[in-house]
Amino acid sequence: MDSERKQSSVKAFEGIHGVQLVPRWPFMIQEIPQDVNFSSSCKHDDTTTANHKILMQRIWQMRPPSLTPIHCSHQGDRCVAETIANVLTSLPFIFLGFQAPRRNLTSTLYANSLIGVGVASSLYHSSRGKARKYLRWADYTMIATATVCLSRALRNENPRFLMAASALCLPFQPLIVSAVHTGMMEVAFARRASTKPELRTAHSLHTLSSALGGALFIADDLFPETPYLHAAWHLAAAIGVGTCNKLLE
């Protein structure tokens, strides 16, 4: 009976122009479980993100030692009095930055970097907790930046490769950058003092303060329990920086 009804319904529409009956619907409707698909796609995305993070961590761990940020072990500021001494002896760098000659762009950058040294040192010594190690890194990096700016202000003909390499190494090896550019400054200071008698007194004072500052810096590392060594190093370094300003006048 069902087949006869279907055939009669088909014959009823055969005479109508433009009507074509298809025995079966050409499209198949299939219900897709949305929750399963979305959950599986989310799991796939999470797995991809996790694998990407692991890959980046492995690449970072395989970096050469020269690209490893420094880990500072300074254990000063054990009491309020030592903290106050370290902060107060950081302020002369800010004063020297304001007093430094600003004849051109390079000397202006150096003067501003000295102000940055005083600010970074003050923030580090007054800090506590987890922020302390990051501020110590900023302190070292700011000192290295000041040495780079000083050597640039003294010698505009410095090789571009050296300046680019110094800028690249600043975040990772500030101590090495400081040593290289401090050595360049010492050579320039000695050469100018040999030809300009008015600089000989400043150069002699600079040599003494640099030697004293180097000894205090080493002693501060070897005898971390001795108080106020770091503050004494601040003062010796400030005297050395003040004599360097004579080169820019």
C-alpha positions as CSV (number, residue, x, y, z in Angstrom):
1,M,0.0,0.0,0.0
2,D,2.9,2.4,0.8
3,S,4.5,1.8,-2.6
4,E,1.3,2.5,-4.4
5,R,0.8,5.7,-2.5
6,K,4.3,6.9,-3.4
7,Q,3.8,6.1,-7.1
8,S,0.5,7.9,-7.2
9,S,2.0,11.0,-5.6
10,V,4.9,11.0,-8.1
11,K,2.4,10.7,-11.1
12,A,0.4,13.6,-9.7
13,F,3.3,16.0,-10.1
14,E,4.6,14.7,-13.4
15,G,2.5,17.1,-15.5
16,I,3.7,20.3,-13.7
17,H,6.3,22.2,-15.7
18,G,9.6,22.7,-13.9
19,V,9.0,20.3,-11.2
20,Q,11.5,17.4,-10.9
21,L,11.1,14.9,-8.1
22,V,14.2,13.3,-6.6
23,P,13.6,9.9,-5.0
24,R,16.0,10.6,-2.2
25,W,17.2,13.8,-0.4
26,P,20.7,14.6,-1.8
27,F,21.9,15.9,1.5
28,M,22.5,13.8,4.5
29,I,22.0,15.3,7.9
30,Q,24.3,14.1,10.6
31,E,24.3,15.3,14.1
32,I,27.8,16.3,15.3
33,P,28.5,16.0,19.0
34,Q,29.7,19.6,19.5
35,D,31.0,19.0,23.1
36,V,33.3,16.2,21.9
37,N,34.8,18.2,19.0
38,F,35.3,21.4,21.0
39,S,36.9,19.6,23.9
40,S,39.2,17.6,21.6
41,S,40.3,20.8,19.8
42,C,40.9,22.6,23.1
43,K,43.0,19.7,24.3
44,H,45.0,19.9,21.0
45,D,45.5,23.6,21.4
46,D,46.6,23.2,25.0
47,T,49.1,20.4,24.0
48,T,50.5,22.5,21.3
49,T,51.0,25.5,23.6
50,A,52.6,23.3,26.2
51,N,55.0,21.8,23.7
52,H,55.9,25.2,22.4
53,K,56.7,26.4,25.9
54,I,58.9,23.4,26.6
55,L,60.7,23.9,23.3
56,M,61.4,27.6,24.2
57,Q,62.6,26.6,27.7
58,R,65.0,24.1,26.2
59,I,66.4,26.6,23.7
60,W,66.9,29.1,26.5
61,Q,68.6,26.5,28.7
62,M,71.0,25.7,25.8
63,R,72.1,29.3,25.4
64,P,75.9,30.0,25.8
65,P,77.1,31.2,29.3
66,S,77.9,34.6,27.8
67,L,74.1,35.2,27.4
68,T,73.3,34.2,30.9
69,P,72.2,37.1,33.1
70,I,74.5,37.7,36.1
71,H,73.5,36.5,39.5
72,C,74.6,39.0,42.1
73,S,75.5,37.8,45.6
74,H,75.9,41.0,47.4
75,Q,74.6,40.5,50.9
76,G,74.9,44.1,52.3
77,D,72.3,46.3,53.9
78,R,72.0,44.0,56.9
79,C,70.9,46.8,59.2
80,V,69.1,50.1,58.8
81,A,72.4,52.1,59.4
82,E,74.2,50.3,56.6
83,T,71.3,50.8,54.3
84,I,71.3,54.6,55.0
85,A,75.0,54.7,54.5
86,N,74.8,53.0,51.1
87,V,71.9,55.2,49.9
88,L,73.6,58.4,51.1
89,T,76.9,57.5,49.3
90,S,74.9,56.8,46.1
91,L,73.7,60.4,45.9
92,P,77.0,61.9,44.8
93,F,76.6,60.2,41.5
94,I,73.4,62.1,40.9
95,F,75.2,65.3,41.9
96,L,78.0,64.5,39.5
97,G,75.6,63.8,36.7
98,F,74.0,67.3,37.1
99,Q,77.5,68.9,37.2
100,A,78.9,67.0,34.2
101,P,79.5,69.0,31.0
102,R,76.7,68.8,28.4
103,R,78.4,70.1,25.3
104,N,77.0,67.6,22.8
105,L,74.8,64.6,22.6
106,T,77.4,62.1,23.8
107,S,78.4,64.1,26.9
108,T,74.7,64.7,27.7
109,L,74.0,60.9,27.5
110,Y,77.0,60.3,29.9
111,A,75.7,63.0,32.3
112,N,72.2,61.4,32.3
113,S,73.7,58.0,32.8
114,L,75.5,59.1,35.9
115,I,72.2,60.3,37.3
116,G,70.8,56.8,36.5
117,V,73.6,55.2,38.4
118,G,72.8,57.1,41.5
119,V,69.1,56.4,41.2
120,A,69.6,52.7,40.5
121,S,72.0,52.3,43.4
122,S,69.7,54.1,45.8
123,L,66.7,51.9,44.8
124,Y,68.7,48.7,45.1
125,H,70.1,49.4,48.6
126,S,66.7,50.5,49.9
127,S,64.9,47.5,48.4
128,R,64.0,44.2,50.0
129,G,62.5,40.9,48.9
130,K,62.4,39.5,45.4
131,A,62.7,42.9,43.7
132,R,66.2,43.2,45.2
133,K,67.9,40.9,42.7
134,Y,66.4,42.7,39.8
135,L,67.4,46.1,41.1
136,R,70.9,44.7,41.6
137,W,71.0,43.7,38.0
138,A,69.7,47.2,37.1
139,D,72.5,48.7,39.2
140,Y,75.2,46.8,37.4
141,T,73.7,47.5,34.0
142,M,73.5,51.2,34.7
143,I,77.1,51.3,35.7
144,A,78.1,49.6,32.5
145,T,75.9,52.0,30.5
146,A,77.7,54.9,32.1
147,T,81.2,53.5,31.1
148,V,80.0,53.0,27.5
149,C,78.6,56.5,27.4
150,L,81.9,57.9,28.8
151,S,84.1,56.1,26.3
152,R,81.8,57.3,23.5
153,A,82.0,60.9,24.8
154,L,85.8,60.7,25.0
155,R,86.3,59.0,21.6
156,N,83.8,59.5,18.8
157,E,85.9,57.2,16.6
158,N,85.2,54.1,18.6
159,P,84.6,51.1,16.3
160,R,80.9,50.7,15.6
161,F,81.2,46.9,16.0
162,L,82.6,47.5,19.6
163,M,79.7,49.8,20.5
164,A,77.1,47.4,19.0
165,A,78.7,44.4,20.8
166,S,78.7,46.4,24.1
167,A,75.1,47.3,23.7
168,L,74.2,43.7,23.0
169,C,76.1,42.4,26.0
170,L,74.9,45.0,28.5
171,P,71.9,43.0,29.8
172,F,74.0,39.8,30.2
173,Q,77.6,40.7,31.0
174,P,77.6,44.3,32.4
175,L,80.8,43.6,34.4
176,I,82.7,42.7,31.3
177,V,81.4,45.7,29.4
178,S,82.3,47.9,32.4
179,A,85.9,46.5,32.5
180,V,86.4,47.0,28.7
181,H,85.2,50.6,28.5
182,T,86.8,51.5,31.8
183,G,90.1,50.3,30.4
184,M,89.6,52.4,27.3
185,M,88.8,55.4,29.5
186,E,92.0,54.9,31.5
187,V,94.1,54.8,28.4
188,A,92.5,58.0,27.1
189,F,92.9,59.8,30.4
190,A,96.6,58.9,30.6
191,R,97.3,60.0,27.0
192,R,95.6,63.4,27.6
193,A,97.3,63.9,30.9
194,S,100.7,63.4,29.3
195,T,100.1,66.2,26.8
196,K,98.1,68.6,29.0
197,P,99.8,69.5,32.3
198,E,96.5,70.9,33.7
199,L,95.1,67.3,33.8
200,R,98.0,65.7,35.7
201,T,96.7,66.5,39.1
202,A,93.2,65.2,38.2
203,H,94.8,62.1,36.7
204,S,96.9,61.4,39.8
205,L,93.8,61.7,42.0
206,H,91.9,59.5,39.6
207,T,94.6,56.8,39.7
208,L,94.6,56.8,43.5
209,S,90.8,56.7,43.8
210,S,90.6,53.9,41.1
211,A,93.2,51.8,42.9
212,L,91.4,52.3,46.3
213,G,88.0,51.6,44.7
214,G,89.3,48.4,43.1
215,A,90.7,47.2,46.5
216,L,87.4,48.0,48.3
217,F,85.4,46.3,45.6
218,I,87.4,43.1,46.0
219,A,87.4,43.4,49.8
220,D,83.6,43.8,49.7
221,D,83.3,40.5,47.8
222,L,85.8,38.6,50.0
223,F,84.6,39.9,53.3
224,P,80.8,40.3,52.9
225,E,80.3,40.4,56.7
226,T,82.3,43.6,57.1
227,P,80.0,46.6,57.3
228,Y,80.3,49.8,55.3
229,L,82.9,48.5,52.8
230,H,80.4,49.0,50.1
231,A,79.7,52.5,51.1
232,A,83.4,53.2,51.1
233,W,83.6,51.8,47.6
234,H,80.8,54.2,46.6
235,L,82.9,57.2,47.8
236,A,86.1,56.1,46.1
237,A,84.2,55.5,42.8
238,A,82.5,58.9,43.1
239,I,85.9,60.6,43.4
240,G,87.1,58.7,40.3
241,V,84.1,59.7,38.4
242,G,84.5,63.3,39.4
243,T,88.0,63.4,38.0
244,C,86.7,62.0,34.7
245,N,84.5,65.0,34.3
246,K,87.6,67.0,33.8
247,L,88.2,65.2,30.5
248,L,84.9,66.5,29.2
249,E,85.4,70.2,30.0
